[in-house]
Amino acid sequence: MAFDDKVDNKAEEVGGKVKEGVGRATDDEKLEAEGKADQSSSKVKQAVENVKDAFKS
């Protein structure tokens, strides 16, 4: 996994956590769901990159 990809994926995950927290604090279910979706998307991307890395080794 390229370092840039790792940083991008982690930034997306952190952004998702922030969105989820703000959504929960403001009782905005849509924003909270978007945050959870961002986190899930980031984790899937990280998993795919880890599989790619495993095959490169």
C-alpha positions in Angstrom: 0.0 0.0 0.0 1.4 3.3 -1.0 1.9 5.8 1.8 -0.3 8.3 0.1 -3.1 5.8 0.0 -2.7 5.0 3.6 -2.9 8.7 4.5 -6.0 9.2 2.3 -7.8 6.2 3.7 -7.0 7.2 7.3 -8.1 10.8 6.6 -11.4 9.5 5.2 -11.9 7.3 8.3 -11.2 10.2 10.7 -13.5 12.4 8.7 -16.2 9.8 9.0 -15.7 9.6 12.8 -16.1 13.4 13.0 -19.2 13.4 10.8 -20.7 10.6 12.9 -19.9 12.4 16.2 -21.3 15.7 14.9 -24.4 13.9 13.6 -24.9 12.2 17.0 -24.4 15.5 18.9 -26.8 17.5 16.7 -29.3 14.6 16.4 -28.8 14.6 12.6 -29.3 11.0 11.6 -28.4 11.6 8.0 -25.0 13.1 8.9 -24.3 10.3 11.4 -25.1 7.7 8.7 -22.8 9.5 6.2 -20.0 9.3 8.8 -20.5 5.6 9.3 -20.6 5.0 5.6 -17.3 7.0 5.2 -15.7 4.9 7.8 -16.9 1.6 6.3 -15.7 2.7 2.8 -12.3 3.6 4.2 -11.9 0.3 6.0 -12.8 -1.6 2.8 -10.2 0.3 0.8 -7.6 -0.4 3.5 -8.5 -4.1 3.3 -8.1 -4.2 -0.5 -4.8 -2.5 -0.3 -3.6 -4.9 2.4 -4.5 -7.8 0.1 -2.6 -6.2 -2.7 0.4 -5.8 -0.4 0.2 -9.4 0.6 0.5 -10.6 -3.0 3.4 -8.2 -3.7 5.5 -9.8 -1.0 
